[in-house]
Amino acid sequence: MKKTLTLLLVGLFLIMGSNIAFAEKAPQKVIDLANGKLSKVGTDPVVINAVKAENAKGKTLDQIKDKDKKWKATAGIADYMKALMDSECGKHIAKLQNSANYYAEIFIMDNQGANVAMTDKTSDYWQGDEAKFKKSFNGGSGAVFVDEVEFDDSTQAYLVQVSVPVKDGETVIGAITFGIDVEKVE
């Protein structure tokens, strides 16, 4: 009975289509983009200066988590969120986003995973507990991290998050995440 039900469900998904997002690896063209053009953004002087300034504020993890709770509870875009988009760095990455149609979003994080600048409101302020930050910051060692491709309901597109370290010389000081529409990368 269980096997018959499973086969029936699989058949229905195939016939009717499915909104279930099956994770898949990013295509090679996205991996090449991550290791080339996107990694270079992590050494951009505007990005480095913004991350250094945020790191210098010396925020505690408790302060970051408090802001994260407020962020998640806020509908729309509050002034303190808009400030991350309207900053010099926010405007800088907005220009980058507008330079290629495959950028769905870009956001920059400090050395604890808190947002520094963004092109669009993120679902939360603190990324420090998520793979995108943990794997790209990599305990201060830095690494390129390409997540799995997923269907994004809000954009109705297949996106992959690519995260790279922000480096001041050889020192990793933060990270950047790019939401990439895999169907638009050539």
C-alpha positions as CSV (number, residue, x, y, z in Angstrom):
1,M,0.0,0.0,0.0
2,K,2.8,2.4,0.9
3,K,4.7,1.7,-2.3
4,T,1.5,2.2,-4.4
5,L,0.8,5.6,-2.6
6,T,4.3,6.7,-3.2
7,L,4.2,5.8,-6.9
8,L,0.8,7.6,-7.2
9,L,2.2,10.8,-5.6
10,V,5.3,10.7,-7.8
11,G,3.0,10.3,-10.9
12,L,0.8,13.2,-9.8
13,F,3.9,15.4,-9.4
14,L,5.1,14.5,-12.9
15,I,1.7,15.0,-14.5
16,M,0.6,18.2,-12.7
17,G,4.0,19.8,-12.0
18,S,5.2,20.5,-8.6
19,N,6.0,23.5,-6.4
20,I,8.4,21.4,-4.4
21,A,11.9,22.7,-4.8
22,F,14.4,19.8,-5.1
23,A,17.8,21.1,-4.2
24,E,20.4,20.8,-6.9
25,K,23.9,21.9,-7.4
26,A,24.7,25.2,-9.1
27,P,25.8,25.0,-12.7
28,Q,29.5,25.4,-13.5
29,K,28.9,28.9,-14.9
30,V,27.7,30.1,-11.5
31,I,30.7,28.4,-9.8
32,D,33.0,30.2,-12.3
33,L,31.3,33.5,-11.6
34,A,31.7,32.9,-7.8
35,N,35.4,32.2,-8.1
36,G,36.0,35.1,-10.5
37,K,34.0,38.3,-10.6
38,L,32.1,37.8,-7.3
39,S,35.2,37.1,-5.3
40,K,36.8,40.3,-6.5
41,V,33.9,42.3,-4.9
42,G,35.2,41.1,-1.5
43,T,38.3,43.2,-2.0
44,D,36.5,46.3,-3.2
45,P,37.6,49.4,-1.2
46,V,34.1,50.7,-0.7
47,V,33.0,47.3,0.7
48,I,36.1,47.0,2.9
49,N,35.7,50.5,4.4
50,A,32.0,49.8,5.2
51,V,32.8,46.5,6.9
52,K,35.7,47.9,8.8
53,A,33.6,50.8,10.1
54,E,30.9,48.4,11.2
55,N,33.4,46.0,12.9
56,A,34.9,49.0,14.7
57,K,31.5,49.7,16.4
58,G,32.2,46.7,18.7
59,K,28.7,45.4,18.8
60,T,28.0,42.5,21.2
61,L,26.3,39.4,19.9
62,D,23.4,40.2,22.3
63,Q,23.0,43.6,20.7
64,I,23.0,42.0,17.3
65,K,20.4,39.4,18.3
66,D,18.2,42.1,19.8
67,K,18.3,44.0,16.5
68,D,17.6,40.8,14.7
69,K,14.4,40.2,16.7
70,K,13.3,43.8,16.0
71,W,14.1,43.3,12.3
72,K,12.1,40.1,12.0
73,A,9.1,41.7,13.7
74,T,9.1,44.8,11.4
75,A,6.8,44.7,8.4
76,G,8.1,46.7,5.4
77,I,11.3,48.7,5.5
78,A,12.0,50.7,8.6
79,D,14.4,53.7,8.5
80,Y,17.2,51.8,10.1
81,M,16.9,49.2,7.3
82,K,16.7,51.8,4.5
83,A,19.9,53.3,5.9
84,L,21.7,50.1,4.9
85,M,20.5,50.5,1.4
86,D,21.1,54.3,1.2
87,S,24.6,54.2,2.6
88,E,27.6,54.7,0.3
89,C,28.2,50.9,0.3
90,G,24.5,50.2,-0.2
91,K,24.4,52.4,-3.3
92,H,27.6,50.9,-4.5
93,I,26.2,47.4,-4.5
94,A,22.9,48.6,-6.0
95,K,24.9,49.8,-9.0
96,L,26.5,46.3,-9.2
97,Q,23.1,44.7,-8.9
98,N,21.9,46.8,-11.8
99,S,24.9,45.9,-13.9
100,A,23.7,42.4,-14.6
101,N,20.2,40.9,-14.7
102,Y,21.2,37.8,-12.8
103,Y,21.7,39.6,-9.5
104,A,18.5,39.1,-7.4
105,E,20.0,40.6,-4.3
106,I,23.3,41.4,-2.7
107,F,24.0,42.0,1.0
108,I,27.2,42.5,3.0
109,M,27.9,41.2,6.6
110,D,30.4,42.2,9.3
111,N,32.7,39.8,11.2
112,Q,29.8,38.5,13.2
113,G,27.3,38.1,10.4
114,A,25.3,41.2,11.0
115,N,24.1,43.2,7.9
116,V,26.3,46.1,6.8
117,A,24.7,47.0,3.5
118,M,22.0,45.5,1.2
119,T,20.2,46.0,-2.0
120,D,16.9,44.6,-0.7
121,K,15.5,43.9,2.7
122,T,16.8,40.6,4.0
123,S,14.5,38.3,6.1
124,D,16.7,38.8,9.1
125,Y,19.5,41.1,10.3
126,W,21.8,38.5,11.6
127,Q,23.2,35.9,9.2
128,G,25.9,34.7,11.6
129,D,24.1,31.4,12.4
130,E,23.6,30.5,8.7
131,A,25.7,28.6,6.3
132,K,26.1,31.6,3.9
133,F,28.1,33.4,6.6
134,K,29.7,30.5,8.5
135,K,31.1,28.9,5.4
136,S,32.3,32.1,3.6
137,F,33.7,33.8,6.7
138,N,35.0,30.4,7.7
139,G,36.2,31.4,11.2
140,G,38.3,34.2,9.7
141,S,40.0,32.0,7.1
142,G,37.5,32.8,4.3
143,A,36.1,30.6,1.5
144,V,33.8,30.8,-1.4
145,F,30.5,29.1,-0.7
146,V,28.0,28.2,-3.4
147,D,24.7,26.9,-1.9
148,E,22.2,24.7,-3.6
149,V,19.8,26.0,-6.2
150,E,16.3,26.5,-4.9
151,F,13.0,27.9,-6.3
152,D,12.3,31.3,-4.8
153,D,8.5,31.9,-4.6
154,S,8.9,35.7,-4.3
155,T,10.9,36.1,-7.5
156,Q,9.4,33.0,-9.3
157,A,13.0,32.0,-10.3
158,Y,15.6,29.4,-9.5
159,L,18.2,31.2,-7.3
160,V,21.4,30.2,-5.7
161,Q,23.2,32.1,-2.9
162,V,26.9,32.6,-3.5
163,S,28.9,33.9,-0.6
164,V,32.5,35.2,-0.6
165,P,34.7,36.6,2.1
166,V,35.5,40.4,2.4
167,K,39.2,40.7,2.8
168,D,41.3,43.6,4.0
169,G,44.7,42.5,2.6
170,E,44.9,38.9,3.8
171,T,42.6,39.4,6.7
172,V,39.0,38.2,6.4
173,I,36.8,40.9,8.0
174,G,33.3,39.9,6.7
175,A,31.3,38.3,3.9
176,I,29.1,39.1,1.0
177,T,26.1,37.1,-0.3
178,F,24.8,37.3,-3.8
179,G,21.4,35.9,-4.8
180,I,22.0,34.7,-8.4
181,D,19.2,33.8,-10.8
182,V,20.8,30.7,-12.4
183,E,18.7,30.9,-15.6
184,K,20.1,34.4,-16.4
185,V,23.8,33.6,-16.0
186,E,25.5,33.2,-19.4
